[in-house]
């Protein structure tokens, strides 16, 4: 049973976009690895922009600074 974990920032991703991610990730495993879509699990985790960073700054700060 394949398990895919997608992590995205929690910045107003619509349910429709999440559904597209789930469908696309499932189809990728079907196409590349011949996996059964009925047993493929896709989990989307939304991460607050305060909870991760790049270059020593949180994403929240970087976005405020236009980066």
PDB file with SEQRES, HELIX, SHEET and CRYST1 records, atoms N, CA, C and O in Angstrom:
SEQRES   1 A   67  UNK UNK UNK UNK UNK UNK UNK UNK UNK UNK UNK UNK UNK          
SEQRES   2 A   67  UNK UNK UNK UNK UNK UNK UNK UNK UNK UNK UNK UNK UNK          
SEQRES   3 A   67  UNK UNK UNK UNK UNK UNK UNK UNK UNK UNK UNK UNK UNK          
SEQRES   4 A   67  UNK UNK UNK UNK UNK UNK UNK UNK UNK UNK UNK UNK UNK          
SEQRES   5 A   67  UNK UNK UNK UNK UNK UNK UNK UNK UNK UNK UNK UNK UNK          
SEQRES   6 A   67  UNK UNK                                                      
HELIX    1 AA1 UNK A   15  UNK A   33  1                                  19    
HELIX    2 AA2 UNK A   37  UNK A   39  5                                   3    
HELIX    3 AA3 UNK A   49  UNK A   51  5                                   3    
HELIX    4 AA4 UNK A   59  UNK A   64  1                                   6    
SHEET    1 AA1 2 UNK A   3  UNK A   9  0                                        
SHEET    2 AA1 2 UNK A  41  UNK A  47  1                                        
CRYST1    1.000    1.000    1.000  90.00  90.00  90.00 P 1           1          
ATOM      1  N   UNK A   1       0.844  -1.168   0.000  1.00  0.00           N  
ATOM      2  CA  UNK A   1       0.000   0.000   0.000  1.00  0.00           C  
ATOM      3  C   UNK A   1       0.896   1.239   0.000  1.00  0.00           C  
ATOM      4  O   UNK A   1       1.550   1.519   1.004  1.00  0.00           O  
ATOM      5  N   UNK A   2       0.937   1.975  -1.091  1.00  0.00           N  
ATOM      6  CA  UNK A   2       1.733   3.201  -1.142  1.00  0.00           C  
ATOM      7  C   UNK A   2       1.137   4.277  -0.244  1.00  0.00           C  
ATOM      8  O   UNK A   2      -0.078   4.373  -0.074  1.00  0.00           O  
ATOM      9  N   UNK A   3       2.019   5.070   0.316  1.00  0.00           N  
ATOM     10  CA  UNK A   3       1.633   6.163   1.199  1.00  0.00           C  
ATOM     11  C   UNK A   3       2.411   7.399   0.756  1.00  0.00           C  
ATOM     12  O   UNK A   3       3.642   7.388   0.738  1.00  0.00           O  
ATOM     13  N   UNK A   4       1.699   8.456   0.402  1.00  0.00           N  
ATOM     14  CA  UNK A   4       2.318   9.703  -0.029  1.00  0.00           C  
ATOM     15  C   UNK A   4       1.936  10.779   0.971  1.00  0.00           C  
ATOM     16  O   UNK A   4       0.762  10.934   1.308  1.00  0.00           O  
ATOM     17  N   UNK A   5       2.931  11.525   1.445  1.00  0.00           N  
ATOM     18  CA  UNK A   5       2.696  12.612   2.384  1.00  0.00           C  
ATOM     19  C   UNK A   5       3.115  13.914   1.711  1.00  0.00           C  
ATOM     20  O   UNK A   5       4.293  14.116   1.418  1.00  0.00           O  
ATOM     21  N   UNK A   6       2.156  14.787   1.467  1.00  0.00           N  
ATOM     22  CA  UNK A   6       2.411  16.077   0.844  1.00  0.00           C  
ATOM     23  C   UNK A   6       2.296  17.147   1.918  1.00  0.00           C  
ATOM     24  O   UNK A   6       1.285  17.226   2.616  1.00  0.00           O  
ATOM     25  N   UNK A   7       3.329  17.969   2.051  1.00  0.00           N  
ATOM     26  CA  UNK A   7       3.297  19.056   3.026  1.00  0.00           C  
ATOM     27  C   UNK A   7       3.273  20.376   2.265  1.00  0.00           C  
ATOM     28  O   UNK A   7       4.100  20.625   1.387  1.00  0.00           O  
ATOM     29  N   UNK A   8       2.303  21.217   2.623  1.00  0.00           N  
ATOM     30  CA  UNK A   8       2.157  22.526   1.995  1.00  0.00           C  
ATOM     31  C   UNK A   8       1.933  23.571   3.081  1.00  0.00           C  
ATOM     32  O   UNK A   8       1.506  23.244   4.188  1.00  0.00           O  
ATOM     33  N   UNK A   9       2.222  24.827   2.759  1.00  0.00           N  
ATOM     34  CA  UNK A   9       1.926  25.876   3.719  1.00  0.00           C  
ATOM     35  C   UNK A   9       0.419  26.086   3.765  1.00  0.00           C  
ATOM     36  O   UNK A   9      -0.282  25.870   2.776  1.00  0.00           O  
ATOM     37  N   UNK A  10      -0.061  26.504   4.910  1.00  0.00           N  
ATOM     38  CA  UNK A  10      -1.507  26.683   5.098  1.00  0.00           C  
ATOM     39  C   UNK A  10      -1.924  28.079   4.621  1.00  0.00           C  
ATOM     40  O   UNK A  10      -2.267  28.952   5.418  1.00  0.00           O  
ATOM     41  N   UNK A  11      -1.885  28.258   3.330  1.00  0.00           N  
ATOM     42  CA  UNK A  11      -2.172  29.560   2.743  1.00  0.00           C  
ATOM     43  C   UNK A  11      -3.344  29.468   1.774  1.00  0.00           C  
ATOM     44  O   UNK A  11      -3.203  29.669   0.567  1.00  0.00           O  
ATOM     45  N   UNK A  12      -4.499  29.158   2.343  1.00  0.00           N  
ATOM     46  CA  UNK A  12      -5.756  29.179   1.604  1.00  0.00           C  
ATOM     47  C   UNK A  12      -5.779  28.273   0.381  1.00  0.00           C  
ATOM     48  O   UNK A  12      -6.253  28.673  -0.682  1.00  0.00           O  
ATOM     49  N   UNK A  13      -5.273  27.060   0.528  1.00  0.00           N  
ATOM     50  CA  UNK A  13      -5.387  26.078  -0.544  1.00  0.00           C  
ATOM     51  C   UNK A  13      -6.811  25.535  -0.509  1.00  0.00           C  
ATOM     52  O   UNK A  13      -7.267  25.026   0.515  1.00  0.00           O  
ATOM     53  N   UNK A  14      -7.493  25.646  -1.612  1.00  0.00           N  
ATOM     54  CA  UNK A  14      -8.903  25.268  -1.659  1.00  0.00           C  
ATOM     55  C   UNK A  14      -9.077  23.747  -1.608  1.00  0.00           C  
ATOM     56  O   UNK A  14      -8.156  23.002  -1.945  1.00  0.00           O  
ATOM     57  N   UNK A  15     -10.248  23.293  -1.191  1.00  0.00           N  
ATOM     58  CA  UNK A  15     -10.531  21.855  -1.236  1.00  0.00           C  
ATOM     59  C   UNK A  15     -10.378  21.283  -2.651  1.00  0.00           C  
ATOM     60  O   UNK A  15      -9.973  20.134  -2.824  1.00  0.00           O  
ATOM     61  N   UNK A  16     -10.702  22.083  -3.639  1.00  0.00           N  
ATOM     62  CA  UNK A  16     -10.567  21.617  -5.031  1.00  0.00           C  
ATOM     63  C   UNK A  16      -9.097  21.388  -5.399  1.00  0.00           C  
ATOM     64  O   UNK A  16      -8.775  20.417  -6.084  1.00  0.00           O  
ATOM     65  N   UNK A  17      -8.219  22.265  -4.955  1.00  0.00           N  
ATOM     66  CA  UNK A  17      -6.789  22.095  -5.231  1.00  0.00           C  
ATOM     67  C   UNK A  17      -6.231  20.900  -4.473  1.00  0.00           C  
ATOM     68  O   UNK A  17      -5.378  20.177  -4.989  1.00  0.00           O  
ATOM     69  N   UNK A  18      -6.710  20.689  -3.250  1.00  0.00           N  
ATOM     70  CA  UNK A  18      -6.274  19.520  -2.487  1.00  0.00           C  
ATOM     71  C   UNK A  18      -6.736  18.238  -3.174  1.00  0.00           C  
ATOM     72  O   UNK A  18      -5.988  17.263  -3.246  1.00  0.00           O  
ATOM     73  N   UNK A  19      -7.958  18.243  -3.673  1.00  0.00           N  
ATOM     74  CA  UNK A  19      -8.470  17.074  -4.396  1.00  0.00           C  
ATOM     75  C   UNK A  19      -7.621  16.807  -5.635  1.00  0.00           C  
ATOM     76  O   UNK A  19      -7.353  15.653  -5.969  1.00  0.00           O  
ATOM     77  N   UNK A  20      -7.196  17.872  -6.318  1.00  0.00           N  
ATOM     78  CA  UNK A  20      -6.347  17.714  -7.505  1.00  0.00           C  
ATOM     79  C   UNK A  20      -4.989  17.139  -7.120  1.00  0.00           C  
ATOM     80  O   UNK A  20      -4.444  16.310  -7.850  1.00  0.00           O  
ATOM     81  N   UNK A  21      -4.433  17.564  -5.987  1.00  0.00           N  
ATOM     82  CA  UNK A  21      -3.170  16.997  -5.516  1.00  0.00           C  
ATOM     83  C   UNK A  21      -3.312  15.504  -5.223  1.00  0.00           C  
ATOM     84  O   UNK A  21      -2.459  14.704  -5.608  1.00  0.00           O  
ATOM     85  N   UNK A  22      -4.383  15.142  -4.547  1.00  0.00           N  
ATOM     86  CA  UNK A  22      -4.614  13.728  -4.218  1.00  0.00           C  
ATOM     87  C   UNK A  22      -4.760  12.905  -5.485  1.00  0.00           C  
ATOM     88  O   UNK A  22      -4.148  11.845  -5.616  1.00  0.00           O  
ATOM     89  N   UNK A  23      -5.563  13.386  -6.412  1.00  0.00           N  
ATOM     90  CA  UNK A  23      -5.777  12.669  -7.671  1.00  0.00           C  
ATOM     91  C   UNK A  23      -4.475  12.548  -8.470  1.00  0.00           C  
ATOM     92  O   UNK A  23      -4.156  11.484  -9.001  1.00  0.00           O  
ATOM     93  N   UNK A  24      -3.734  13.651  -8.546  1.00  0.00           N  
ATOM     94  CA  UNK A  24      -2.497  13.651  -9.319  1.00  0.00           C  
ATOM     95  C   UNK A  24      -1.429  12.753  -8.729  1.00  0.00           C  
ATOM     96  O   UNK A  24      -0.753  12.031  -9.463  1.00  0.00           O  
ATOM     97  N   UNK A  25      -1.264  12.786  -7.402  1.00  0.00           N  
ATOM     98  CA  UNK A  25      -0.266  11.938  -6.752  1.00  0.00           C  
ATOM     99  C   UNK A  25      -0.629  10.463  -6.911  1.00  0.00           C  
ATOM    100  O   UNK A  25       0.238   9.621  -7.145  1.00  0.00           O  
ATOM    101  N   UNK A  26      -1.903  10.166  -6.784  1.00  0.00           N  
ATOM    102  CA  UNK A  26      -2.357   8.784  -6.980  1.00  0.00           C  
ATOM    103  C   UNK A  26      -2.076   8.326  -8.397  1.00  0.00           C  
ATOM    104  O   UNK A  26      -1.555   7.230  -8.607  1.00  0.00           O  
ATOM    105  N   UNK A  27      -2.416   9.154  -9.367  1.00  0.00           N  
ATOM    106  CA  UNK A  27      -2.205   8.790 -10.765  1.00  0.00           C  
ATOM    107  C   UNK A  27      -0.723   8.619 -11.091  1.00  0.00           C  
ATOM    108  O   UNK A  27      -0.361   7.757 -11.891  1.00  0.00           O  
ATOM    109  N   UNK A  28       0.128   9.430 -10.482  1.00  0.00           N  
ATOM    110  CA  UNK A  28       1.571   9.303 -10.696  1.00  0.00           C  
ATOM    111  C   UNK A  28       2.062   7.927 -10.265  1.00  0.00           C  
ATOM    112  O   UNK A  28       2.855   7.299 -10.967  1.00  0.00           O  
ATOM    113  N   UNK A  29       1.591   7.457  -9.110  1.00  0.00           N  
ATOM    114  CA  UNK A  29       1.999   6.130  -8.641  1.00  0.00           C  
ATOM    115  C   UNK A  29       1.435   5.021  -9.519  1.00  0.00           C  
ATOM    116  O   UNK A  29       2.079   3.989  -9.712  1.00  0.00           O  
ATOM    117  N   UNK A  30       0.248   5.227 -10.045  1.00  0.00           N  
ATOM    118  CA  UNK A  30      -0.324   4.261 -10.984  1.00  0.00           C  
ATOM    119  C   UNK A  30       0.529   4.203 -12.247  1.00  0.00           C  
ATOM    120  O   UNK A  30       0.891   3.120 -12.708  1.00  0.00           O  
ATOM    121  N   UNK A  31       0.848   5.364 -12.800  1.00  0.00           N  
ATOM    122  CA  UNK A  31       1.581   5.445 -14.069  1.00  0.00           C  
ATOM    123  C   UNK A  31       3.028   4.979 -13.962  1.00  0.00           C  
ATOM    124  O   UNK A  31       3.517   4.276 -14.846  1.00  0.00           O  
ATOM    125  N   UNK A  32       3.712   5.360 -12.897  1.00  0.00           N  
ATOM    126  CA  UNK A  32       5.147   5.080 -12.788  1.00  0.00           C  
ATOM    127  C   UNK A  32       5.432   3.732 -12.143  1.00  0.00           C  
ATOM    128  O   UNK A  32       6.335   3.014 -12.572  1.00  0.00           O  
ATOM    129  N   UNK A  33       4.666   3.385 -11.115  1.00  0.00           N  
ATOM    130  CA  UNK A  33       4.961   2.177 -10.349  1.00  0.00           C  
ATOM    131  C   UNK A  33       3.912   1.080 -10.481  1.00  0.00           C  
ATOM    132  O   UNK A  33       4.012   0.041  -9.827  1.00  0.00           O  
ATOM    133  N   UNK A  34       2.903   1.307 -11.326  1.00  0.00           N  
ATOM    134  CA  UNK A  34       1.818   0.329 -11.492  1.00  0.00           C  
ATOM    135  C   UNK A  34       1.107   0.002 -10.180  1.00  0.00           C  
ATOM    136  O   UNK A  34       0.705  -1.140  -9.956  1.00  0.00           O  
ATOM    137  N   UNK A  35       0.952   1.005  -9.315  1.00  0.00           N  
ATOM    138  CA  UNK A  35       0.281   0.780  -8.039  1.00  0.00           C  
ATOM    139  C   UNK A  35      -1.232   0.834  -8.209  1.00  0.00           C  
ATOM    140  O   UNK A  35      -1.752   1.489  -9.112  1.00  0.00           O  
ATOM    141  N   UNK A  36      -1.908   0.147  -7.339  1.00  0.00           N  
ATOM    142  CA  UNK A  36      -3.361   0.118  -7.349  1.00  0.00           C  
ATOM    143  C   UNK A  36      -3.891   1.414  -6.731  1.00  0.00           C  
ATOM    144  O   UNK A  36      -3.588   1.701  -5.572  1.00  0.00           O  
ATOM    145  N   UNK A  37      -4.669   2.198  -7.467  1.00  0.00           N  
ATOM    146  CA  UNK A  37      -5.172   3.449  -6.902  1.00  0.00           C  
ATOM    147  C   UNK A  37      -6.107   3.244  -5.716  1.00  0.00           C  
ATOM    148  O   UNK A  37      -6.262   4.138  -4.884  1.00  0.00           O  
ATOM    149  N   UNK A  38      -6.727   2.078  -5.637  1.00  0.00           N  
ATOM    150  CA  UNK A  38      -7.660   1.802  -4.541  1.00  0.00           C  
ATOM    151  C   UNK A  38      -6.964   1.554  -3.207  1.00  0.00           C  
ATOM    152  O   UNK A  38      -7.605   1.565  -2.156  1.00  0.00           O  
ATOM    153  N   UNK A  39      -5.649   1.329  -3.251  1.00  0.00           N  
ATOM    154  CA  UNK A  39      -4.911   1.115  -2.002  1.00  0.00           C  
ATOM    155  C   UNK A  39      -3.820   2.167  -1.806  1.00  0.00           C  
ATOM    156  O   UNK A  39      -2.951   2.010  -0.948  1.00  0.00           O  
ATOM    157  N   UNK A  40      -3.864   3.222  -2.588  1.00  0.00           N  
ATOM    158  CA  UNK A  40      -2.884   4.301  -2.479  1.00  0.00           C  
ATOM    159  C   UNK A  40      -3.416   5.377  -1.538  1.00  0.00           C  
ATOM    160  O   UNK A  40      -4.507   5.910  -1.739  1.00  0.00           O  
ATOM    161  N   UNK A  41      -2.636   5.685  -0.517  1.00  0.00           N  
ATOM    162  CA  UNK A  41      -3.015   6.672   0.486  1.00  0.00           C  
ATOM    163  C   UNK A  41      -2.245   7.963   0.218  1.00  0.00           C  
ATOM    164  O   UNK A  41      -1.025   7.942   0.053  1.00  0.00           O  
ATOM    165  N   UNK A  42      -2.957   9.079   0.178  1.00  0.00           N  
ATOM    166  CA  UNK A  42      -2.332  10.394   0.031  1.00  0.00           C  
ATOM    167  C   UNK A  42      -2.795  11.262   1.192  1.00  0.00           C  
ATOM    168  O   UNK A  42      -3.995  11.433   1.410  1.00  0.00           O  
ATOM    169  N   UNK A  43      -1.842  11.808   1.933  1.00  0.00           N  
ATOM    170  CA  UNK A  43      -2.128  12.658   3.069  1.00  0.00           C  
ATOM    171  C   UNK A  43      -1.553  14.045   2.783  1.00  0.00           C  
ATOM    172  O   UNK A  43      -0.398  14.170   2.376  1.00  0.00           O  
ATOM    173  N   UNK A  44      -2.352  15.073   2.995  1.00  0.00           N  
ATOM    174  CA  UNK A  44      -1.892  16.446   2.850  1.00  0.00           C  
ATOM    175  C   UNK A  44      -1.807  17.065   4.239  1.00  0.00           C  
ATOM    176  O   UNK A  44      -2.789  17.098   4.981  1.00  0.00           O  
ATOM    177  N   UNK A  45      -0.628  17.551   4.573  1.00  0.00           N  
ATOM    178  CA  UNK A  45      -0.439  18.241   5.845  1.00  0.00           C  
ATOM    179  C   UNK A  45      -0.197  19.710   5.550  1.00  0.00           C  
ATOM    180  O   UNK A  45       0.641  20.060   4.719  1.00  0.00           O  
ATOM    181  N   UNK A  46      -0.936  20.560   6.236  1.00  0.00           N  
ATOM    182  CA  UNK A  46      -0.738  21.995   6.096  1.00  0.00           C  
ATOM    183  C   UNK A  46       0.132  22.498   7.245  1.00  0.00           C  
ATOM    184  O   UNK A  46      -0.167  22.262   8.415  1.00  0.00           O  
ATOM    185  N   UNK A  47       1.205  23.190   6.895  1.00  0.00           N  
ATOM    186  CA  UNK A  47       2.170  23.673   7.870  1.00  0.00           C  
ATOM    187  C   UNK A  47       2.039  25.187   7.976  1.00  0.00           C  
ATOM    188  O   UNK A  47       2.056  25.893   6.967  1.00  0.00           O  
ATOM    189  N   UNK A  48       1.911  25.678   9.202  1.00  0.00           N  
ATOM    190  CA  UNK A  48       1.854  27.110   9.435  1.00  0.00           C  
ATOM    191  C   UNK A  48       3.178  27.738   9.023  1.00  0.00           C  
ATOM    192  O   UNK A  48       4.238  27.174   9.296  1.00  0.00           O  
ATOM    193  N   UNK A  49       3.136  28.894   8.374  1.00  0.00           N  
ATOM    194  CA  UNK A  49       4.357  29.532   7.884  1.00  0.00           C  
ATOM    195  C   UNK A  49       5.283  29.991   9.016  1.00  0.00           C  
ATOM    196  O   UNK A  49       6.453  30.284   8.768  1.00  0.00           O  
ATOM    197  N   UNK A  50       4.783  30.057  10.244  1.00  0.00           N  
ATOM    198  CA  UNK A  50       5.646  30.342  11.396  1.00  0.00           C  
ATOM    199  C   UNK A  50       6.459  29.127  11.810  1.00  0.00           C  
ATOM    200  O   UNK A  50       7.432  29.253  12.553  1.00  0.00           O  
ATOM    201  N   UNK A  51       6.068  27.952  11.336  1.00  0.00           N  
ATOM    202  CA  UNK A  51       6.661  26.704  11.812  1.00  0.00           C  
ATOM    203  C   UNK A  51       7.769  26.147  10.937  1.00  0.00           C  
ATOM    204  O   UNK A  51       8.238  25.035  11.182  1.00  0.00           O  
ATOM    205  N   UNK A  52       8.199  26.883   9.924  1.00  0.00           N  
ATOM    206  CA  UNK A  52       9.353  26.434   9.149  1.00  0.00           C  
ATOM    207  C   UNK A  52      10.006  27.645   8.504  1.00  0.00           C  
ATOM    208  O   UNK A  52       9.388  28.699   8.352  1.00  0.00           O  
ATOM    209  N   UNK A  53      11.264  27.474   8.131  1.00  0.00           N  
ATOM    210  CA  UNK A  53      11.984  28.611   7.590  1.00  0.00           C  
ATOM    211  C   UNK A  53      13.076  28.212   6.632  1.00  0.00           C  
ATOM    212  O   UNK A  53      13.389  27.034   6.465  1.00  0.00           O  
ATOM    213  N   UNK A  54      13.651  29.226   6.001  1.00  0.00           N  
ATOM    214  CA  UNK A  54      14.762  29.083   5.065  1.00  0.00           C  
ATOM    215  C   UNK A  54      15.763  30.187   5.389  1.00  0.00           C  
ATOM    216  O   UNK A  54      15.374  31.329   5.634  1.00  0.00           O  
ATOM    217  N   UNK A  55      17.030  29.854   5.392  1.00  0.00           N  
ATOM    218  CA  UNK A  55      18.053  30.865   5.604  1.00  0.00           C  
ATOM    219  C   UNK A  55      17.976  31.571   6.940  1.00  0.00           C  
ATOM    220  O   UNK A  55      18.351  32.738   7.050  1.00  0.00           O  
ATOM    221  N   UNK A  56      17.493  30.873   7.959  1.00  0.00           N  
ATOM    222  CA  UNK A  56      17.448  31.443   9.294  1.00  0.00           C  
ATOM    223  C   UNK A  56      16.235  32.306   9.589  1.00  0.00           C  
ATOM    224  O   UNK A  56      16.150  32.911  10.658  1.00  0.00           O  
ATOM    225  N   UNK A  57      15.291  32.371   8.653  1.00  0.00           N  
ATOM    226  CA  UNK A  57      14.083  33.164   8.861  1.00  0.00           C  
ATOM    227  C   UNK A  57      12.856  32.311   8.618  1.00  0.00           C  
ATOM    228  O   UNK A  57      12.859  31.419   7.769  1.00  0.00           O  
ATOM    229  N   UNK A  58      11.793  32.598   9.382  1.00  0.00           N  
ATOM    230  CA  UNK A  58      10.546  31.877   9.140  1.00  0.00           C  
ATOM    231  C   UNK A  58       9.975  32.303   7.789  1.00  0.00           C  
ATOM    232  O   UNK A  58      10.304  33.370   7.269  1.00  0.00           O  
ATOM    233  N   UNK A  59       9.138  31.474   7.247  1.00  0.00           N  
ATOM    234  CA  UNK A  59       8.491  31.806   5.980  1.00  0.00           C  
ATOM    235  C   UNK A  59       7.592  33.024   6.148  1.00  0.00           C  
ATOM    236  O   UNK A  59       7.456  33.827   5.224  1.00  0.00           O  
ATOM    237  N   UNK A  60       6.981  33.167   7.310  1.00  0.00           N  
ATOM    238  CA  UNK A  60       6.148  34.342   7.566  1.00  0.00           C  
ATOM    239  C   UNK A  60       6.973  35.622   7.400  1.00  0.00           C  
ATOM    240  O   UNK A  60       6.540  36.563   6.734  1.00  0.00           O  
ATOM    241  N   UNK A  61       8.152  35.651   8.004  1.00  0.00           N  
ATOM    242  CA  UNK A  61       9.017  36.832   7.902  1.00  0.00           C  
ATOM    243  C   UNK A  61       9.473  37.034   6.459  1.00  0.00           C  
ATOM    244  O   UNK A  61       9.453  38.157   5.954  1.00  0.00           O  
ATOM    245  N   UNK A  62       9.880  35.968   5.802  1.00  0.00           N  
ATOM    246  CA  UNK A  62      10.343  36.082   4.411  1.00  0.00           C  
ATOM    247  C   UNK A  62       9.237  36.625   3.512  1.00  0.00           C  
ATOM    248  O   UNK A  62       9.495  37.449   2.635  1.00  0.00           O  
ATOM    249  N   UNK A  63       8.023  36.171   3.724  1.00  0.00           N  
ATOM    250  CA  UNK A  63       6.901  36.666   2.891  1.00  0.00           C  
ATOM    251  C   UNK A  63       6.657  38.150   3.158  1.00  0.00           C  
ATOM    252  O   UNK A  63       6.377  38.912   2.233  1.00  0.00           O  
ATOM    253  N   UNK A  64       6.762  38.558   4.418  1.00  0.00           N  
ATOM    254  CA  UNK A  64       6.587  39.978   4.741  1.00  0.00           C  
ATOM    255  C   UNK A  64       7.665  40.842   4.089  1.00  0.00           C  
ATOM    256  O   UNK A  64       7.426  41.999   3.745  1.00  0.00           O  
ATOM    257  N   UNK A  65       8.864  40.255   3.925  1.00  0.00           N  
ATOM    258  CA  UNK A  65       9.971  40.984   3.310  1.00  0.00           C  
ATOM    259  C   UNK A  65      10.015  40.830   1.794  1.00  0.00           C  
ATOM    260  O   UNK A  65      10.967  41.266   1.145  1.00  0.00           O  
ATOM    261  N   UNK A  66       8.985  40.211   1.238  1.00  0.00           N  
ATOM    262  CA  UNK A  66       8.896  40.078  -0.210  1.00  0.00           C  
ATOM    263  C   UNK A  66       9.787  39.010  -0.814  1.00  0.00           C  
ATOM    264  O   UNK A  66      10.083  39.060  -2.008  1.00  0.00           O  
ATOM    265  N   UNK A  67      10.216  38.053  -0.024  1.00  0.00           N  
ATOM    266  CA  UNK A  67      11.066  36.973  -0.545  1.00  0.00           C  
ATOM    267  C   UNK A  67      10.267  35.745  -0.861  1.00  0.00           C  
ATOM    268  O   UNK A  67      10.825  34.743  -1.309  1.00  0.00           O  
TER     269      UNK A  67                                                      
END                                                                             
